[in-house]
């Protein structure tokens, strides 16, 4: 979901500062009253009203180990994901290794 614009934030706070209640401001702009309350609280506590930067999930656990994984696959192309996860220098789950293999567009053995 995309963050609300600065213009909307400023207008909502201006109406709120003019004495309009959070529920009425929310109804006027089509947002939730809890969003209006949190926006007011954030301005009061930090002085900022800009949206937080958007994160799109955690960084991959194998970030920085791509070369080692590629070397393992080149050395033994018929290794299963389970075998590859055991051979890596860090402890990771099989799905983590499988996702990284897919990101690197490497094929791997699916069955024993």
C-alpha positions as a Markdown table, in Angstrom:
| # | Residue | x | y | z |
|---|---|---|---|---|
| 1 | Unk | 0.0 | 0.0 | 0.0 |
| 2 | Unk | 1.3 | 3.4 | -0.9 |
| 3 | Unk | 1.8 | 6.1 | 1.8 |
| 4 | Unk | -0.6 | 9.0 | 1.9 |
| 5 | Unk | 0.7 | 12.2 | 0.3 |
| 6 | Unk | 2.2 | 15.1 | 2.2 |
| 7 | Unk | -0.6 | 17.3 | 0.9 |
| 8 | Unk | -3.3 | 15.1 | 2.5 |
| 9 | Unk | -1.3 | 15.0 | 5.7 |
| 10 | Unk | -1.0 | 18.7 | 5.9 |
| 11 | Unk | -4.7 | 19.3 | 5.1 |
| 12 | Unk | -5.8 | 16.7 | 7.7 |
| 13 | Unk | -3.6 | 18.3 | 10.3 |
| 14 | Unk | -4.8 | 21.8 | 9.4 |
| 15 | Unk | -8.4 | 20.8 | 9.8 |
| 16 | Unk | -7.6 | 19.0 | 13.1 |
| 17 | Unk | -5.8 | 22.1 | 14.3 |
| 18 | Unk | -8.8 | 24.2 | 13.4 |
| 19 | Unk | -10.8 | 22.2 | 15.9 |
| 20 | Unk | -12.3 | 19.4 | 13.8 |
| 21 | Unk | -12.3 | 16.0 | 15.5 |
| 22 | Unk | -10.3 | 13.1 | 14.3 |
| 23 | Unk | -13.5 | 11.2 | 13.2 |
| 24 | Unk | -14.7 | 14.1 | 11.1 |
| 25 | Unk | -11.3 | 14.7 | 9.6 |
| 26 | Unk | -11.1 | 11.0 | 8.7 |
| 27 | Unk | -14.5 | 11.0 | 7.2 |
| 28 | Unk | -13.8 | 14.1 | 5.1 |
| 29 | Unk | -10.6 | 12.7 | 3.6 |
| 30 | Unk | -11.5 | 9.1 | 3.4 |
| 31 | Unk | -8.9 | 7.8 | 5.9 |
| 32 | Unk | -9.3 | 6.0 | 9.2 |
| 33 | Unk | -9.6 | 8.0 | 12.4 |
| 34 | Unk | -6.7 | 6.0 | 13.9 |
| 35 | Unk | -4.5 | 7.2 | 11.1 |
| 36 | Unk | -5.4 | 10.8 | 11.9 |
| 37 | Unk | -4.7 | 10.2 | 15.6 |
| 38 | Unk | -1.4 | 8.5 | 14.9 |
| 39 | Unk | -0.4 | 11.4 | 12.6 |
| 40 | Unk | -1.2 | 14.0 | 15.3 |
| 41 | Unk | 0.7 | 11.9 | 17.8 |
| 42 | Unk | 3.7 | 11.6 | 15.6 |
| 43 | Unk | 3.8 | 15.3 | 14.9 |
| 44 | Unk | 3.5 | 16.0 | 18.6 |
| 45 | Unk | 6.3 | 13.5 | 19.6 |
| 46 | Unk | 8.8 | 13.9 | 16.7 |
| 47 | Unk | 7.8 | 17.1 | 14.8 |
| 48 | Unk | 7.6 | 15.1 | 11.6 |
| 49 | Unk | 4.6 | 14.2 | 9.5 |
| 50 | Unk | 6.4 | 12.6 | 6.4 |
| 51 | Unk | 5.7 | 8.9 | 5.8 |
| 52 | Unk | 8.2 | 6.4 | 7.0 |
| 53 | Unk | 10.5 | 4.9 | 4.2 |
| 54 | Unk | 9.0 | 1.7 | 2.8 |
| 55 | Unk | 10.8 | -1.5 | 3.5 |
| 56 | Unk | 10.1 | -4.5 | 1.4 |
| 57 | Unk | 10.9 | -7.4 | 3.6 |
| 58 | Unk | 14.1 | -8.4 | 5.3 |
| 59 | Unk | 17.4 | -8.6 | 3.4 |
| 60 | Unk | 18.1 | -12.1 | 2.2 |
| 61 | Unk | 20.0 | -14.2 | 4.7 |
| 62 | Unk | 22.4 | -15.4 | 2.0 |
| 63 | Unk | 23.3 | -11.9 | 0.8 |
| 64 | Unk | 27.0 | -11.9 | 0.2 |
| 65 | Unk | 27.2 | -15.7 | -0.1 |
| 66 | Unk | 26.0 | -15.8 | -3.7 |
| 67 | Unk | 29.4 | -16.7 | -5.1 |
| 68 | Unk | 29.9 | -19.6 | -2.7 |
| 69 | Unk | 26.5 | -21.0 | -3.6 |
| 70 | Unk | 27.2 | -20.7 | -7.3 |
| 71 | Unk | 30.5 | -22.4 | -6.8 |
| 72 | Unk | 28.8 | -25.3 | -4.9 |
| 73 | Unk | 26.3 | -25.7 | -7.7 |
| 74 | Unk | 29.0 | -25.7 | -10.3 |
| 75 | Unk | 31.1 | -28.2 | -8.4 |
| 76 | Unk | 28.2 | -30.6 | -7.9 |
| 77 | Unk | 25.2 | -29.7 | -10.2 |
| 78 | Unk | 23.1 | -32.6 | -9.0 |
| 79 | Unk | 23.2 | -31.7 | -5.3 |
| 80 | Unk | 19.9 | -31.3 | -3.6 |
| 81 | Unk | 18.9 | -28.1 | -1.8 |
| 82 | Unk | 19.3 | -30.0 | 1.5 |
| 83 | Unk | 22.9 | -30.9 | 0.6 |
| 84 | Unk | 23.7 | -27.4 | -0.5 |
| 85 | Unk | 22.3 | -25.9 | 2.7 |
| 86 | Unk | 24.5 | -28.2 | 4.8 |
| 87 | Unk | 27.6 | -27.2 | 2.8 |
| 88 | Unk | 27.2 | -23.4 | 3.2 |
| 89 | Unk | 29.3 | -21.7 | 5.9 |
| 90 | Unk | 26.2 | -20.2 | 7.6 |
| 91 | Unk | 23.2 | -21.9 | 9.0 |
| 92 | Unk | 20.2 | -21.4 | 6.7 |
| 93 | Unk | 17.0 | -23.3 | 6.0 |
| 94 | Unk | 16.4 | -25.2 | 2.8 |
| 95 | Unk | 13.7 | -22.7 | 1.7 |
| 96 | Unk | 16.2 | -19.9 | 2.0 |
| 97 | Unk | 18.7 | -21.7 | -0.2 |
| 98 | Unk | 15.9 | -22.6 | -2.7 |
| 99 | Unk | 14.8 | -18.9 | -2.9 |
| 100 | Unk | 18.4 | -17.8 | -3.5 |
| 101 | Unk | 18.9 | -20.4 | -6.2 |
| 102 | Unk | 15.8 | -19.1 | -7.9 |
| 103 | Unk | 17.0 | -15.5 | -7.6 |
| 104 | Unk | 20.3 | -16.6 | -9.2 |
| 105 | Unk | 18.4 | -18.6 | -11.8 |
| 106 | Unk | 20.3 | -21.7 | -11.0 |
| 107 | Unk | 18.8 | -25.1 | -11.5 |
| 108 | Unk | 19.0 | -27.7 | -8.8 |
| 109 | Unk | 18.1 | -31.3 | -8.1 |
| 110 | Unk | 14.6 | -31.6 | -6.7 |
| 111 | Unk | 14.6 | -35.3 | -5.5 |
| 112 | Unk | 17.2 | -37.6 | -4.0 |
